[in-house]
Amino acid sequence: MRFPEYLGDGVYAVFDGYHIWLRLSHHNNTEGQIALEPDVYAALVRYHDGLEKREAAREPSELEP
């Protein structure tokens, strides 16, 4: 397993060859870590892409200042 990479906002990621593991606050924190298997990661990417499309489709009057 590689050394965790800092993503920002206190989130670290490490890849074990199958899962992407997310850790919070510190790279050594293994309590409450999240393991994203490939299908779950793909679903997260689709979710993100859908958010971008919805935001792009919003009217300027709907956007927060």
TORGU-636304 format. One record per atom (N, C-alpha, C, O): chain; x, y, z; residue number from 1. Coordinates in steps of 0.2 Angstrom, whole numbers, plus 5000, padded with zeros to 4 digits. Each point is the difference from the previous one (the first is absolute). Example, Ala and Ser with C-alpha at 12.3 -4.5 7.8 and 13.67 -1.06 7.14 Angstrom:
node chain: A; east: 5066; north: 4972; up: 5039; n: 1
node chain: A; east: 4996; north: 5006; up: 5000; n: 1
node chain: A; east: 5004; north: 5006; up: 5000; n: 1
node chain: A; east: 5005; north: 4999; up: 5003; n: 1
node chain: A; east: 4993; north: 5006; up: 4993; n: 2
node chain: A; east: 5004; north: 5006; up: 5001; n: 2
node chain: A; east: 4996; north: 5005; up: 5003; n: 2
node chain: A; east: 5003; north: 5006; up: 5001; n: 2
end
This chain:
node chain: A; east: 5004; north: 4994; up: 5000; n: 1
node chain: A; east: 4996; north: 5006; up: 5000; n: 1
node chain: A; east: 5004; north: 5006; up: 5000; n: 1
node chain: A; east: 5005; north: 5000; up: 5004; n: 1
node chain: A; east: 4994; north: 5005; up: 4992; n: 2
node chain: A; east: 5004; north: 5006; up: 5000; n: 2
node chain: A; east: 4998; north: 5005; up: 5005; n: 2
node chain: A; east: 4995; north: 4999; up: 5004; n: 2
node chain: A; east: 5009; north: 5006; up: 4997; n: 3
node chain: A; east: 4999; north: 5005; up: 5005; n: 3
node chain: A; east: 4994; north: 5004; up: 4998; n: 3
node chain: A; east: 5000; north: 5002; up: 4994; n: 3
node chain: A; east: 4996; north: 5000; up: 5011; n: 4
node chain: A; east: 4994; north: 5004; up: 4998; n: 4
node chain: A; east: 5001; north: 5007; up: 4997; n: 4
node chain: A; east: 5005; north: 5003; up: 5002; n: 4
node chain: A; east: 4991; north: 4999; up: 4993; n: 5
node chain: A; east: 5001; north: 5006; up: 4997; n: 5
node chain: A; east: 4995; north: 5005; up: 5003; n: 5
node chain: A; east: 4994; north: 4998; up: 5000; n: 5
node chain: A; east: 5008; north: 5008; up: 5001; n: 6
node chain: A; east: 4995; north: 5005; up: 5003; n: 6
node chain: A; east: 4996; north: 5003; up: 4994; n: 6
node chain: A; east: 5003; north: 5002; up: 4995; n: 6
node chain: A; east: 4991; north: 4998; up: 5006; n: 7
node chain: A; east: 4995; north: 5002; up: 4994; n: 7
node chain: A; east: 4998; north: 5007; up: 5002; n: 7
node chain: A; east: 4998; north: 5004; up: 4995; n: 7
node chain: A; east: 5002; north: 4998; up: 5011; n: 8
node chain: A; east: 4997; north: 5007; up: 5002; n: 8
node chain: A; east: 4994; north: 4999; up: 5005; n: 8
node chain: A; east: 4998; north: 4994; up: 5001; n: 8
node chain: A; east: 5001; north: 5011; up: 5003; n: 9
node chain: A; east: 4994; north: 5000; up: 5005; n: 9
node chain: A; east: 5001; north: 4994; up: 5005; n: 9
node chain: A; east: 4995; north: 4997; up: 5002; n: 9
node chain: A; east: 5011; north: 5002; up: 5000; n: 10
node chain: A; east: 5001; north: 4994; up: 5005; n: 10
node chain: A; east: 4999; north: 4993; up: 4997; n: 10
node chain: A; east: 5000; north: 4996; up: 5004; n: 10
node chain: A; east: 5000; north: 5003; up: 4990; n: 11
node chain: A; east: 4999; north: 4994; up: 4997; n: 11
node chain: A; east: 5006; north: 4997; up: 4997; n: 11
node chain: A; east: 5004; north: 5003; up: 4996; n: 11
node chain: A; east: 4998; north: 4991; up: 5005; n: 12
node chain: A; east: 5006; north: 4996; up: 4998; n: 12
node chain: A; east: 4997; north: 4994; up: 4996; n: 12
node chain: A; east: 4995; north: 4997; up: 5002; n: 12
node chain: A; east: 5008; north: 5001; up: 4992; n: 13
node chain: A; east: 4999; north: 4994; up: 4996; n: 13
node chain: A; east: 5006; north: 4996; up: 4999; n: 13
node chain: A; east: 5005; north: 5002; up: 5000; n: 13
node chain: A; east: 4993; north: 4991; up: 5000; n: 14
node chain: A; east: 5005; north: 4995; up: 4999; n: 14
node chain: A; east: 4997; north: 4995; up: 4996; n: 14
node chain: A; east: 4994; north: 4998; up: 5001; n: 14
node chain: A; east: 5010; north: 4999; up: 4994; n: 15
node chain: A; east: 4997; north: 4995; up: 4996; n: 15
node chain: A; east: 5004; north: 4993; up: 5002; n: 15
node chain: A; east: 5006; north: 5000; up: 5000; n: 15
node chain: A; east: 4990; north: 4995; up: 5001; n: 16
node chain: A; east: 5003; north: 4994; up: 5002; n: 16
node chain: A; east: 5001; north: 4995; up: 4994; n: 16
node chain: A; east: 5001; north: 4994; up: 5001; n: 16
node chain: A; east: 4997; north: 5008; up: 4993; n: 17
node chain: A; east: 5000; north: 4995; up: 4994; n: 17
node chain: A; east: 4993; north: 4999; up: 4998; n: 17
node chain: A; east: 4999; north: 4997; up: 4995; n: 17
node chain: A; east: 4996; north: 5004; up: 5010; n: 18
node chain: A; east: 4993; north: 4998; up: 4998; n: 18
node chain: A; east: 4996; north: 5006; up: 5003; n: 18
node chain: A; east: 4996; north: 5003; up: 4996; n: 18
node chain: A; east: 5004; north: 4998; up: 5010; n: 19
node chain: A; east: 4996; north: 5006; up: 5004; n: 19
node chain: A; east: 5004; north: 5006; up: 4999; n: 19
node chain: A; east: 5006; north: 5001; up: 5001; n: 19
node chain: A; east: 4990; north: 5005; up: 4999; n: 20
node chain: A; east: 5003; north: 5006; up: 5002; n: 20
node chain: A; east: 4998; north: 5002; up: 5007; n: 20
node chain: A; east: 4994; north: 5000; up: 5001; n: 20
node chain: A; east: 5010; north: 5000; up: 5004; n: 21
node chain: A; east: 4999; north: 5001; up: 5007; n: 21
node chain: A; east: 5000; north: 5008; up: 5001; n: 21
node chain: A; east: 5005; north: 5003; up: 4998; n: 21
node chain: A; east: 4990; north: 4999; up: 5005; n: 22
node chain: A; east: 4999; north: 5007; up: 5002; n: 22
node chain: A; east: 5001; north: 5001; up: 5008; n: 22
node chain: A; east: 4997; north: 4996; up: 5004; n: 22
node chain: A; east: 5008; north: 5008; up: 4998; n: 23
node chain: A; east: 5001; north: 5001; up: 5007; n: 23
node chain: A; east: 4999; north: 5008; up: 5002; n: 23
node chain: A; east: 5001; north: 5004; up: 4996; n: 23
node chain: A; east: 4997; north: 4997; up: 5010; n: 24
node chain: A; east: 4998; north: 5007; up: 5002; n: 24
node chain: A; east: 5005; north: 5003; up: 5005; n: 24
node chain: A; east: 5003; north: 4996; up: 5004; n: 24
node chain: A; east: 4999; north: 5010; up: 4995; n: 25
node chain: A; east: 5004; north: 5004; up: 5005; n: 25
node chain: A; east: 5007; north: 4998; up: 5000; n: 25
node chain: A; east: 5004; north: 5005; up: 5000; n: 25
node chain: A; east: 4998; north: 4989; up: 5000; n: 26
node chain: A; east: 5007; north: 4998; up: 5000; n: 26
node chain: A; east: 5002; north: 4994; up: 4996; n: 26
node chain: A; east: 4995; north: 4995; up: 5000; n: 26
node chain: A; east: 5010; north: 5004; up: 4997; n: 27
node chain: A; east: 5001; north: 4994; up: 4995; n: 27
node chain: A; east: 5001; north: 4994; up: 5004; n: 27
node chain: A; east: 4999; north: 4994; up: 4998; n: 27
node chain: A; east: 5002; north: 5006; up: 5009; n: 28
node chain: A; east: 5000; north: 4994; up: 5004; n: 28
node chain: A; east: 4994; north: 4998; up: 5003; n: 28
node chain: A; east: 4999; north: 4995; up: 5003; n: 28
node chain: A; east: 4996; north: 5009; up: 4996; n: 29
node chain: A; east: 4993; north: 4999; up: 5003; n: 29
node chain: A; east: 4997; north: 4994; up: 4996; n: 29
node chain: A; east: 4998; north: 5001; up: 4994; n: 29
node chain: A; east: 5001; north: 4994; up: 5010; n: 30
node chain: A; east: 4996; north: 4994; up: 4996; n: 30
node chain: A; east: 4993; north: 4999; up: 5003; n: 30
node chain: A; east: 4997; north: 4995; up: 4998; n: 30
node chain: A; east: 5001; north: 5009; up: 5007; n: 31
node chain: A; east: 4994; north: 4999; up: 5003; n: 31
node chain: A; east: 4995; north: 5004; up: 4995; n: 31
node chain: A; east: 5001; north: 5005; up: 4998; n: 31
node chain: A; east: 4994; north: 4991; up: 5001; n: 32
node chain: A; east: 4995; north: 5003; up: 4995; n: 32
node chain: A; east: 5002; north: 5002; up: 4993; n: 32
node chain: A; east: 4997; north: 5004; up: 4997; n: 32
node chain: A; east: 5008; north: 4992; up: 5001; n: 33
node chain: A; east: 5002; north: 5001; up: 4993; n: 33
node chain: A; east: 4995; north: 4997; up: 4995; n: 33
node chain: A; east: 4996; north: 4995; up: 5002; n: 33
node chain: A; east: 5004; north: 5007; up: 4992; n: 34
node chain: A; east: 4995; north: 4998; up: 4995; n: 34
node chain: A; east: 5004; north: 4996; up: 4995; n: 34
node chain: A; east: 5005; north: 5003; up: 4997; n: 34
node chain: A; east: 4993; north: 4991; up: 5001; n: 35
node chain: A; east: 5003; north: 4997; up: 4994; n: 35
node chain: A; east: 4995; north: 5000; up: 4994; n: 35
node chain: A; east: 4994; north: 4998; up: 5000; n: 35
node chain: A; east: 5008; north: 5005; up: 4995; n: 36
node chain: A; east: 4996; north: 5000; up: 4993; n: 36
node chain: A; east: 5003; north: 4995; up: 4996; n: 36
node chain: A; east: 5005; north: 5001; up: 4997; n: 36
node chain: A; east: 4990; north: 4994; up: 5001; n: 37
node chain: A; east: 5002; north: 4995; up: 4995; n: 37
node chain: A; east: 4999; north: 5003; up: 4994; n: 37
node chain: A; east: 4996; north: 5005; up: 4999; n: 37
node chain: A; east: 5006; north: 4992; up: 4995; n: 38
node chain: A; east: 5000; north: 5004; up: 4994; n: 38
node chain: A; east: 4993; north: 5002; up: 4998; n: 38
node chain: A; east: 4999; north: 5005; up: 4997; n: 38
node chain: A; east: 4996; north: 4990; up: 5004; n: 39
node chain: A; east: 4993; north: 5002; up: 4998; n: 39
node chain: A; east: 4997; north: 5006; up: 5004; n: 39
node chain: A; east: 4996; north: 5004; up: 4998; n: 39
node chain: A; east: 5006; north: 4997; up: 5008; n: 40
node chain: A; east: 4998; north: 5005; up: 5005; n: 40
node chain: A; east: 5003; north: 5007; up: 4998; n: 40
node chain: A; east: 4997; north: 5005; up: 4999; n: 40
node chain: A; east: 5010; north: 4994; up: 4999; n: 41
node chain: A; east: 5003; north: 5006; up: 4997; n: 41
node chain: A; east: 4997; north: 5002; up: 4994; n: 41
node chain: A; east: 4999; north: 5006; up: 4999; n: 41
node chain: A; east: 4999; north: 4990; up: 4996; n: 42
node chain: A; east: 4997; north: 5002; up: 4994; n: 42
node chain: A; east: 4994; north: 5003; up: 5001; n: 42
node chain: A; east: 4998; north: 5005; up: 4997; n: 42
node chain: A; east: 4998; north: 4993; up: 5008; n: 43
node chain: A; east: 4994; north: 5003; up: 5002; n: 43
node chain: A; east: 5001; north: 5007; up: 5003; n: 43
node chain: A; east: 4996; north: 5005; up: 4999; n: 43
node chain: A; east: 5009; north: 4996; up: 5005; n: 44
node chain: A; east: 5002; north: 5007; up: 5002; n: 44
node chain: A; east: 5002; north: 5004; up: 4995; n: 44
node chain: A; east: 4998; north: 5006; up: 5000; n: 44
node chain: A; east: 5005; north: 4992; up: 4995; n: 45
node chain: A; east: 5002; north: 5004; up: 4994; n: 45
node chain: A; east: 4994; north: 5002; up: 4996; n: 45
node chain: A; east: 4999; north: 5006; up: 4998; n: 45
node chain: A; east: 4996; north: 4989; up: 5001; n: 46
node chain: A; east: 4994; north: 5002; up: 4997; n: 46
node chain: A; east: 4996; north: 5005; up: 5004; n: 46
node chain: A; east: 4997; north: 5004; up: 4997; n: 46
node chain: A; east: 5003; north: 4995; up: 5009; n: 47
node chain: A; east: 4996; north: 5005; up: 5004; n: 47
node chain: A; east: 5003; north: 5007; up: 4999; n: 47
node chain: A; east: 4997; north: 5005; up: 5000; n: 47
node chain: A; east: 5010; north: 4995; up: 5001; n: 48
node chain: A; east: 5003; north: 5007; up: 4999; n: 48
node chain: A; east: 4999; north: 5003; up: 4993; n: 48
node chain: A; east: 4998; north: 5006; up: 4999; n: 48
node chain: A; east: 5002; north: 4990; up: 4996; n: 49
node chain: A; east: 4999; north: 5002; up: 4993; n: 49
node chain: A; east: 4993; north: 5003; up: 4999; n: 49
node chain: A; east: 4998; north: 5005; up: 4997; n: 49
node chain: A; east: 4997; north: 4991; up: 5007; n: 50
node chain: A; east: 4993; north: 5002; up: 5000; n: 50
node chain: A; east: 4999; north: 5007; up: 5003; n: 50
node chain: A; east: 4996; north: 5004; up: 4998; n: 50
node chain: A; east: 5008; north: 4997; up: 5008; n: 51
node chain: A; east: 5000; north: 5007; up: 5003; n: 51
node chain: A; east: 5002; north: 5005; up: 4995; n: 51
node chain: A; east: 4997; north: 5005; up: 5000; n: 51
node chain: A; east: 5008; north: 4994; up: 4997; n: 52
node chain: A; east: 5003; north: 5005; up: 4995; n: 52
node chain: A; east: 4995; north: 5002; up: 4995; n: 52
node chain: A; east: 4999; north: 5006; up: 4998; n: 52
node chain: A; east: 4998; north: 4989; up: 4999; n: 53
node chain: A; east: 4995; north: 5001; up: 4995; n: 53
node chain: A; east: 4994; north: 5004; up: 5003; n: 53
node chain: A; east: 4997; north: 5004; up: 4996; n: 53
node chain: A; east: 5000; north: 4994; up: 5010; n: 54
node chain: A; east: 4995; north: 5003; up: 5003; n: 54
node chain: A; east: 5002; north: 5008; up: 5001; n: 54
node chain: A; east: 4995; north: 5004; up: 4999; n: 54
node chain: A; east: 5011; north: 4997; up: 5004; n: 55
node chain: A; east: 5002; north: 5007; up: 5001; n: 55
node chain: A; east: 5000; north: 5004; up: 4994; n: 55
node chain: A; east: 4998; north: 5006; up: 4999; n: 55
node chain: A; east: 5005; north: 4991; up: 4995; n: 56
node chain: A; east: 5000; north: 5003; up: 4994; n: 56
node chain: A; east: 4994; north: 5002; up: 4997; n: 56
node chain: A; east: 4999; north: 5005; up: 4996; n: 56
node chain: A; east: 4996; north: 4991; up: 5005; n: 57
node chain: A; east: 4993; north: 5001; up: 4998; n: 57
node chain: A; east: 4996; north: 5005; up: 5004; n: 57
node chain: A; east: 4995; north: 5002; up: 4997; n: 57
node chain: A; east: 5007; north: 5000; up: 5008; n: 58
node chain: A; east: 4996; north: 5004; up: 5005; n: 58
node chain: A; east: 5000; north: 5007; up: 4996; n: 58
node chain: A; east: 5005; north: 5003; up: 4997; n: 58
node chain: A; east: 4990; north: 5001; up: 5004; n: 59
node chain: A; east: 4999; north: 5007; up: 4998; n: 59
node chain: A; east: 5004; north: 5004; up: 5005; n: 59
node chain: A; east: 5001; north: 4999; up: 5006; n: 59
node chain: A; east: 5002; north: 5007; up: 4991; n: 60
node chain: A; east: 5004; north: 5004; up: 5004; n: 60
node chain: A; east: 4997; north: 5003; up: 5006; n: 60
node chain: A; east: 5003; north: 5001; up: 5005; n: 60
node chain: A; east: 4990; north: 5000; up: 4995; n: 61
node chain: A; east: 4996; north: 5002; up: 5005; n: 61
node chain: A; east: 5000; north: 4995; up: 5006; n: 61
node chain: A; east: 4998; north: 5002; up: 5006; n: 61
node chain: A; east: 5003; north: 4992; up: 4992; n: 62
node chain: A; east: 5000; north: 4994; up: 5005; n: 62
node chain: A; east: 5006; north: 5000; up: 5004; n: 62
node chain: A; east: 5000; north: 4997; up: 5006; n: 62
node chain: A; east: 5006; north: 5006; up: 4992; n: 63
node chain: A; east: 5006; north: 4999; up: 5003; n: 63
node chain: A; east: 5001; north: 5004; up: 5006; n: 63
node chain: A; east: 4997; north: 5006; up: 5000; n: 63
node chain: A; east: 5006; north: 4992; up: 5005; n: 64
node chain: A; east: 5001; north: 5004; up: 5006; n: 64
node chain: A; east: 5005; north: 5005; up: 4998; n: 64
node chain: A; east: 5005; north: 4999; up: 4996; n: 64
node chain: A; east: 4995; north: 5007; up: 5007; n: 65
node chain: A; east: 5005; north: 5006; up: 4999; n: 65
node chain: A; east: 5006; north: 4998; up: 5003; n: 65
node chain: A; east: 5005; north: 5004; up: 4999; n: 65
end
